[in-house]
Amino acid sequence: MIKSHPSEAILYQYASGDLSASMTLVVGTHIDMCPICKRTVCEIEEDLCNKHLDSLVETICAPSKGAMSKTQCDQMLEAIFNSQAKPAAQREDLISLEGRRFNLPTTLAHNAHRIGEWTHLVGKLWRAPVDLSDDGQTNLIYMEPGAQVPEHTHKGQEATLVIDGVFNDEHDAYYDGDFILLDADRKHTPRTATEDCLTLATLDAPLFFTSGISRLLNPFSSLFFR
Amino acid sequence: MQTVTSHTSQRGVMTTSQQDTAEKAAQLLAQIAETRSRQAFSELFSHFAPKLQAYGTRQFGNEQTAMDLVQETMTNVWHKAHLFKADKGSPSTWIFTIARNIRFDLLRKNKKRKDDISADELWPILAEQNDNLDDDYALDQDILLQEISHYYGQLPDAQRIVVEKIYVEGKSQQEVSDSLGIPLGTVKSRTRLALKKLKELIVEHD
């Protein structure tokens, strides 16, 4: 059972198309995994449709000066009938790493071609960048059993979604489908115990490591989780 | 015409006139999907284009971009009508989500981003999803294969072969597409037409 969900405000922005590409990907992947949020988003989309499209009954009865002329309509219809269908979207449902294979939820599967090579970070951590050409930094992070990310805070927001497995931090344990949004001043130390964990994470600013020797990583943190 | 604005805050509640409109729009979408009816599309277009235009104008504050939104949204409706699922929501909500995606792309284009990420990747609402199969082709759960097998002879060869591969041999639509060397969309439409035909034959027989 998923216990950690995006707020309704985030779902609303998701449904309106007002989140960044990277946040849309993370929230959308959560929604693939979460029937509760999927339902909420359907309701929000109905609401938005009511607000943006269905409520315009009066406007049609009294066409405004900008309304399309008959000629414009006919030209547009002609262009549509002569257009070619876009090729079907590509998707890749599986990802593998070190002999482990993971099933990708639909939204992530449609972005599988944007997932770069896996690289080994410190300790038992791996990452593969997801290139969304966005302001954020989006990565798949794979934690082997017994892995620990050094304690850090965020200069911006960090959104993390568990795709498969479990990880803990000081606050809680997070399982498949859990969505965690941390803001700038929340310190945490993600770690795995006996299970491994695949997460999708997006950051809008580099991490800032706060404890011990890992503070030495700070000058490189923009490389570390880029 | 009835004003519906007072109801808009209630989620999922439709007025009678909205329901009629929704049913009509769903019929038109089905006609477009099955027969590629230009007339049905033109009717749907004249209903939705002004609404989309108003939405686009408010979103962009620019008439030309608003027109682009109308054209690109309705182009997707024309090509993807078969992906509309009446049991998943209303036609206008489906069309709204297409417009929402187009708006996302147009906004990014206006910012002159050089990347090519598209809203269809982020909200894959227009994907030919395999996981919708159960909803589409639930017929075989209700009727034993042997009961309908003698109706096969009455299907055109092209449809019969596709149905047998999927329902008798248990192949996926993608596998059928690969093995016959025909596009996935054709497999899907042949399956849909064949199942529809079988259903009609069975109902007639009863």
Interface residues (C-beta under 8 A of the other chain):
Chain A: A15 S16 G17 A21 T24 L25 G28 C42 E43 E45 E46 D47 L48 C49 N50 K51 H52 L53 D54 S55 L56 V57 E58 T59 I60 C61 P63 S64 G66 A67 M68 Q72 C73 M76 L77 A79 I80 F81 S83 A85 K86 A88 A89 R91 T106 T107 H110 N111 R114 L132 S133 D134
Chain B: M1 Q2 T3 V4 T5 H7 T8 S9 R11 G12 Q18 R38 F41 S42 F45 S46 F48 A49 P50 K51 L52 Q53 A54 Y55 T57 R58 E63 M67 V70 Q71 M74 T75 N76 W78 H79 K80 K88 G89 S90 S92 T93 I95 F96 T97 A99 R100 N101 R103 F104 R108 R113 K114 D115 D116 I117 A119 D120 E121 L122 W123 P124 L126 A127 E128 Q129 D131 L184 G185
